Amino acid sequence: MKTIFCFIIALFGCAATNAIASSSEQTEPAPRAVEWTQLQALGDNHQSQRRIADKARTELATRLMKRLGDSIAVGGPAAGIEVCSNEAAGIAATVAEANNVRIGRTSHKLRNPDNGGPAWIAQVVSDRSTTTRYFSRPDGALAVATPIPLGQMCSQCHGPVADIVPEIKKALVSRYPQDMATGFEVGEIRGWFWVEVPAQANTDS
């Protein structure tokens, strides 16, 4: 299972555009942000959502692992960087749509600075959490953050800088000039999968 959760962090981000109204226009107050609350224990009412989150996370990890492994087998470790750069977000979007969730990965040492993750996971990242954590929203939605320990294969791109071969270093600099995602030891928490499951999924089938 460790190998499944060894991926580099590739997550979704979104940008907002602000418009300035003229003095003759009446502006509406900004909507109040919906707060997520950490759950100390997961109740029975969230178990079906947890299963959906687990299924989506496993599917994303498995699909990424297969695509990464196939690419490395053909083109070497540097080819895996191309997969992460060009395909990981699309794979995550496909998994999200198929499972009716939002899903991604994040880290305290990002490779892509746009992949910070949703606001609720900031506390998980700050705490360097080593356990799965759950959050709920007043509308009944459930959010899950699961640690990703670094596996042996992924240490080729995320391990100690001195151990990363020149070919991979060159590819990382080319694709991720602001890369911070190196220096990890095998088994160390590299980042977290995050999943948001809507309230309507809170039913047992």
C-alpha positions as CSV (number, residue, x, y, z in Angstrom):
1,M,0.0,0.0,0.0
2,K,2.9,2.4,0.6
3,T,3.8,2.4,-3.0
4,I,0.3,3.5,-4.0
5,F,0.6,6.6,-1.9
6,C,3.9,7.8,-3.1
7,F,3.0,10.3,-5.7
8,I,4.1,13.8,-6.2
9,I,1.6,16.4,-5.3
10,A,-0.6,17.5,-8.1
11,L,-3.6,19.4,-7.1
12,F,-6.3,21.6,-8.5
13,G,-6.3,25.4,-7.9
14,C,-8.7,28.1,-9.0
15,A,-8.3,31.8,-9.6
16,A,-10.9,34.6,-8.9
17,T,-11.4,37.8,-10.9
18,N,-12.5,40.9,-9.0
19,A,-14.7,43.5,-10.7
20,I,-15.0,47.1,-9.5
21,A,-18.6,48.5,-9.7
22,S,-19.1,52.1,-10.8
23,S,-20.5,54.5,-8.3
24,S,-24.0,54.3,-9.9
25,E,-24.2,50.5,-9.4
26,Q,-25.4,48.9,-6.2
27,T,-23.2,46.0,-5.2
28,E,-24.4,42.9,-3.4
29,P,-22.6,41.8,-0.3
30,A,-20.1,39.0,-0.8
31,P,-21.4,35.6,0.1
32,R,-20.2,34.3,3.5
33,A,-17.6,31.6,3.3
34,V,-18.8,28.1,4.4
35,E,-16.6,26.8,7.2
36,W,-15.4,23.3,7.5
37,T,-15.1,21.8,11.0
38,Q,-12.7,19.0,12.0
39,L,-14.4,15.9,13.3
40,Q,-12.9,14.3,16.4
41,A,-14.5,11.0,15.4
42,L,-16.4,9.9,12.3
43,G,-20.0,9.1,13.0
44,D,-22.2,6.5,11.4
45,N,-23.9,9.3,9.3
46,H,-20.7,9.8,7.4
47,Q,-19.7,6.2,6.7
48,S,-21.1,6.0,3.2
49,Q,-19.3,9.3,2.3
50,R,-16.0,7.9,3.7
51,R,-16.3,4.8,1.5
52,I,-16.8,7.0,-1.5
53,A,-13.8,9.1,-0.6
54,D,-11.7,5.9,0.0
55,K,-12.8,4.5,-3.4
56,A,-12.0,7.7,-5.3
57,R,-8.6,8.1,-3.6
58,T,-7.6,4.5,-4.3
59,E,-8.7,4.9,-7.9
60,L,-6.7,8.1,-8.4
61,A,-3.6,6.5,-6.8
62,T,-3.9,3.3,-8.8
63,R,-4.4,5.1,-12.2
64,L,-1.5,7.5,-11.5
65,M,0.7,4.6,-10.5
66,K,0.0,2.6,-13.6
67,R,0.5,5.6,-16.0
68,L,3.6,6.6,-14.2
69,G,5.0,3.1,-14.2
70,D,4.3,2.6,-17.9
71,S,5.9,5.9,-18.8
72,I,9.1,5.2,-16.7
73,A,9.4,1.7,-18.3
74,V,9.5,3.3,-21.7
75,G,11.4,6.6,-21.2
76,G,13.0,6.4,-17.8
77,P,12.4,8.4,-14.6
78,A,12.5,11.7,-16.4
79,A,9.5,10.6,-18.5
80,G,7.5,10.2,-15.3
81,I,7.9,13.9,-14.7
82,E,6.2,14.6,-18.0
83,V,3.3,12.5,-16.9
84,C,3.0,14.3,-13.7
85,S,3.2,17.7,-15.4
86,N,0.9,17.0,-18.4
87,E,-1.5,14.2,-17.3
88,A,-2.0,14.0,-13.5
89,A,-4.6,16.8,-13.3
90,G,-6.6,15.3,-16.1
91,I,-6.6,11.9,-14.5
92,A,-7.7,13.5,-11.2
93,A,-10.5,15.3,-13.0
94,T,-11.7,12.1,-14.6
95,V,-11.8,10.3,-11.2
96,A,-13.6,13.3,-9.6
97,E,-16.3,13.2,-12.2
98,A,-16.8,9.5,-12.1
99,N,-17.2,9.5,-8.3
100,N,-19.0,12.9,-7.9
101,V,-16.3,14.3,-5.7
102,R,-13.5,16.9,-5.7
103,I,-10.1,15.3,-5.3
104,G,-6.4,16.1,-5.5
105,R,-3.1,16.1,-3.6
106,T,-1.1,18.8,-1.8
107,S,2.0,19.1,0.3
108,H,4.0,21.4,2.7
109,K,6.7,21.3,0.0
110,L,5.0,21.9,-3.3
111,R,6.4,21.1,-6.7
112,N,3.8,23.1,-8.5
113,P,3.0,26.4,-6.6
114,D,-0.5,26.4,-8.0
115,N,-1.4,23.2,-6.2
116,G,-2.0,24.4,-2.7
117,G,-5.3,22.6,-2.2
118,P,-8.6,23.8,-0.6
119,A,-8.6,26.1,2.4
120,W,-9.7,23.5,4.9
121,I,-6.6,21.4,4.4
122,A,-4.3,24.2,5.5
123,Q,-4.4,23.0,9.1
124,V,-3.5,19.4,8.0
125,V,-0.5,20.7,6.1
126,S,0.5,23.0,9.0
127,D,0.4,20.1,11.5
128,R,2.2,17.8,9.1
129,S,-0.5,15.3,10.0
130,T,0.5,11.6,9.9
131,T,-3.1,10.3,10.3
132,T,-6.3,10.5,8.2
133,R,-8.4,13.5,9.2
134,Y,-12.0,14.3,8.6
135,F,-13.9,17.6,8.2
136,S,-17.6,18.4,7.8
137,R,-19.6,21.3,6.5
138,P,-23.0,22.5,7.8
139,D,-24.6,21.3,4.5
140,G,-23.5,17.7,5.3
141,A,-20.5,17.5,3.0
142,L,-17.5,15.5,4.2
143,A,-13.8,16.2,3.5
144,V,-11.0,13.6,4.0
145,A,-7.2,14.2,4.1
146,T,-5.0,11.1,3.9
147,P,-1.2,11.1,4.3
148,I,1.1,10.0,1.4
149,P,4.3,8.4,2.6
150,L,7.2,8.5,0.1
151,G,7.8,5.2,-1.6
152,Q,11.1,3.9,-3.0
153,M,10.2,4.6,-6.7
154,C,9.2,8.2,-6.0
155,S,12.4,8.9,-4.1
156,Q,14.0,9.2,-7.5
157,C,12.4,12.6,-7.9
158,H,11.6,13.5,-4.3
159,G,14.6,12.1,-2.3
160,P,17.7,13.8,-1.0
161,V,19.0,16.2,-3.6
162,A,22.4,14.6,-3.6
163,D,20.8,11.3,-4.7
164,I,18.8,12.7,-7.6
165,V,20.5,12.0,-10.9
166,P,21.4,14.9,-13.2
167,E,18.9,13.8,-15.9
168,I,16.0,14.1,-13.4
169,K,17.4,17.4,-11.9
170,K,17.5,18.9,-15.4
171,A,13.9,17.8,-16.1
172,L,12.7,19.2,-12.7
173,V,14.3,22.5,-13.3
174,S,12.8,22.8,-16.7
175,R,9.2,21.8,-15.7
176,Y,9.2,23.2,-12.1
177,P,11.5,26.1,-11.6
178,Q,10.1,26.8,-8.2
179,D,10.2,23.2,-7.1
180,M,10.5,22.6,-3.3
181,A,9.5,18.9,-3.3
182,T,12.9,17.2,-2.7
183,G,14.8,16.1,0.4
184,F,12.4,13.5,1.6
185,E,13.4,10.1,3.0
186,V,11.5,6.9,2.1
187,G,8.6,6.5,4.4
188,E,8.4,10.2,5.3
189,I,5.0,11.9,4.8
190,R,5.4,13.6,1.4
191,G,1.9,15.2,1.3
192,W,-1.8,14.3,1.4
193,F,-4.6,13.2,-0.8
194,W,-7.7,15.3,-0.2
195,V,-11.3,14.4,-1.2
196,E,-14.6,16.3,-0.7
197,V,-17.8,14.3,-0.9
198,P,-21.1,16.2,-1.2
199,A,-24.0,15.6,1.3
200,Q,-26.2,13.9,-1.3
201,A,-23.7,11.0,-1.2
202,N,-24.5,10.4,2.4
203,T,-26.7,7.4,1.8
204,D,-26.0,3.7,1.9
205,S,-26.6,1.8,-1.3
